[in-house]
Amino acid sequence: MGPAVALRVREIDELWWHYPGHQTARRDGSGRGWPCAGSWGAGPGAGRPAGEMQFSSAQARGKHLWLSGDRRQLYPHSLQFYLEPPTEDISLSEFESLAIDRLKLLKTVESLGVSYVRNSDQYNSKLASELRKLKFPYKALADDDYEARRKDHISHFILRLAYCQSEELRRWFLQQEMDLFRYRFSQLTDNLMQKFMEHVDLSFEAISEDLKNELASELSTSTPGFTMSKVKEQMFYKVGLADAVDLFRARRVFIKDGFAYVPFKDIVAIVLNNYRAKLSKALALTARSLPSIQSDERLQPLLNHLSHSYIGPDYSVQKSTGKISLEQIDALSVKSFPLCMRQLHKALRDNHHLRHGGRMQYGLFLKGIGLTLEQALEFWKKEFIRGKVDADKFDKGYAYSIRHNYGKEGKRTDYTPYSCMKIIMSNPPSQGDYHGCPFRHSDPELLKQKLQSYKIPPSGITQILDLVKGMHYQLACQKYFELTHDVDDIGFSLNHPNQYFTESQKLLSGGREPKKEVSNSGNTQQKNNSQESMNSNSTPTSSNTTTDAELEGLEAYFTED
Amino acid sequence: MAPFEPAALPELLPVFYRRLFPHGAYGRWLSYGGAVKNYFQLREFSFTLRDDVYLRFQSFGSPQELERELQRINPYKIDIGAVYSHRPNQHNTVHLGAFQPQEKELVFDIDMTDYDDVRTCCSSADICAKCWTLMTIAVRVIDRALVEDLGVRHRLWVYSGRRGVHCWVCDDAVRKWSPALRAATVEYLSLVKGGAETVKKVNLCEPIHPFIRRSVGVVEKYFKAYALVGQDILGSPESWDKVLALVPDEHREPLQSEFPKKRDSVQRWALLKDRVERTRAAAGKGATPCYADWEIMLQYCFPRLDINVSKGVGHLLKSPFSVHPKTGRVSVPLDLQRLDQFDPFAVPTISSLCHELDTAGDAGEQEDSGETEPKRRVRDYKKTSLAPYVRLLEQFVEEMERARRGERLRRSDLQGDF
């Protein structure tokens, strides 16, 4: 980075100082202009409840205490909700090294999560050793780990900047940070857990013995792993549905009259849920202030580098736009499509229709492999009008959402193709749907038959089914790739259907890209798209970043009745 | 009943909105007691006009203004959306990110097309008296859980006008729920999972959650008459093979050889049920308890909810008392006391109602001749078979108003204590 390394972040701070949205937060002078102030944007006391006041005063005091040498009070616990942005000055070189260490850590969290069952002994010991190696807090009880806690704090906030920039990045960051937090929280003793929960204002009321006895049999059948005698031993807490949303969703808790009855051990889920909500909101708020960060030419390349080198490309900028002809698709779907897309393509050809989830997943994939808007409209129309939809209905109902996907309607966001994580984690297929991940969402027996019909050898099928059983869906897909392309080790880790396609094409054509279709409009299209995807990055998104609502076109808002 | 012709809509709709639509109770419902200022004004309505022209983001200063607009443009269909941060008809004038949906009723949409893999009588948009039982079961299962589990009080169940039912949960606290909590609710209430690539869509294992146990209890009441007798799901080798595909291998083969010896579905079901129940009785002595009978009952009868409709606060849903443009039937509230007797084919259509008005017209006009024009119109629906359904909406609104008064009293009592 040359001489720039010598620059103090403080000088950059002064640039941030002027950015709208943070001005108000900084006028009181209590903080240094980190553009990622927790979940609140107003200055201390500006309409905030008294309970939160203490944070900002603690923040001002924290700086003071640090100067006076008593640094311990700044981080009273080995883990935190990251509500307060850092206030101290750091050099750019430290900025960079902290960021890279945390990325290494999150990357480890991700790969451990793919290879091991979370919270298994192997997972825990490997994660502990990585934390120790990178000098992050790894022992809950260690009381003199100020440096590690500081590193944890600052590096988290730096990565927020790098990973708030798109929905896909936020999703990745949130997932890894959640796993990290889950591990670290689970390592606390009961006593420390209780103290931490009080610290973050999450204490709940235990139900009386009488009530517990009255509900005992229902508590036992509602709470996995709780025999009647265990119910008698443990404390149960009465928690509102919103706080227990994950337990409620999965039916892992007794629900009555709008309350969840949560055993102490599951309070973890509530803390996690609360943390997720806070972090998700904070990321959305940070994203809103992104234009101001982006205009800093010293930080932006670094932040971009951080996000891209670790999550891989998002396939939103189509280098290959216009290089695929519609006639090639049938053949490509057999040779180079991942199973999920092959399944969607077949369903579309068979039924001349796909429901909304399928149109989104497959449509954006096709866009990613290079279909232009004009091609997409032709492709979908040709197929749909062979079914129940006439040309007029297609133009009125479906064409809109295709143009929408290409950023030509509504908010004009240029949508990116879905990653494996998104396909696996969100919007599972229901009645009549063909989207989703075949490794995640199919009956093992059907999957087996399908693989057999695709001429996968029996030993390969067994390997794939074992991976599926262990919930390693991406590894199963990777195995499918290896078997269908006759390679032993693909040498990359698969996380995107479009990556599958690109790698497959590379292999099949010996490194050459698919034959180019001569098309001038394709080139201008490409320009527009990359321009638009940059604009979309700087567009503030709605506060609920994790909802998919923003991806839905107009027709998805109407019920087809 | 006069047959309905979609072509007659332009002629019938003005009569409907002028003389039949229950503007009064409807406005009272969506104003929610006026406790929150502007609540009605911030609500999105969306209209579908002739030739599928959509008008989104309509909003109105008062129920009276809405009434006038309905009578002016006579929409083919009315959808209700969310309560927004700004007036929806001015959404273009505020900054893009600032215009956000804030509140909405928690809604459920249950559609008969989602049951196509387990219906033998009809498919897609068709329904008959046989398969309508599926909707009855759906309402019973969901409504029980809403009340007993979720502690919800104000539910308006409505026939969609064609092939399904909607539910509007209107409690003050619930209208503020986040999309995440709405999605979690749908997942809590869903047991049938998987798309076209999944054969076995219900998988139970111990411990069985009370929600599932109670839902099975509801389904059980209908299962014999509906599935065994009505749909005859074990009536022929083809249909029982479909059922047996859901049974674990060790039970499938013995059942396959026993089934042909039995006379009908009821007897075959008794055989299956007896067999798996024995595994449960023997559980604890090393046997794995099997719940195949419950899984089958649930896969064939348990409600199938559309998560996207419930999850999004901004999602639109067809309004009660909107006419279904294809069938002409009015989307009417369901009376849960008499749900089992509800017959979708007996629901009045816009043409039958207009006909009723015509025949009742002369007699009524003379009696009411002393009254002013608007007052007479308000009461016109009372001369028709729409009246009992309007009464249901009124009762629903009155119940909410009673609860609101009770809440106010409780609060002022609390304050009095200080």
Interface residues (C-beta under 8 A of the other chain):
Chain A: E218 S220 T221 S222 T223 P224 L241 A242 V245 D246 F248 R249 A250 R251 F254 I255 K256 D257 G258 F259 A277 R288 Q343 A347 H356 K396 K411 P428 P429 S430 Q431 G432 D433 Y434 H435 G436 P438 H441 S442 D443 E445 L446 L447 T539 P540 T541 S542 S543 N544 T546 T547 A549 E552 L554 A556 Y557 F558 T559 D561
Chain B: D52 Y54 R56 D79 L96 G97 Q100 D109 D111 T113 D114 Y115 D116 D117 E148 D149 L150 G151 V152 S160 G161 R162 R163 G164 W177 S178 P179 A180 L181 A183 A184 T185 E187 Y188 V192 K193 G194 G195 A196 E197 T198 V199 K200 P207 I208 H209 P210 F211 I212 R213 R304 D306 I307 N308 V309 K311 G312 V313 G314 H315 L316 L317 K318 H324
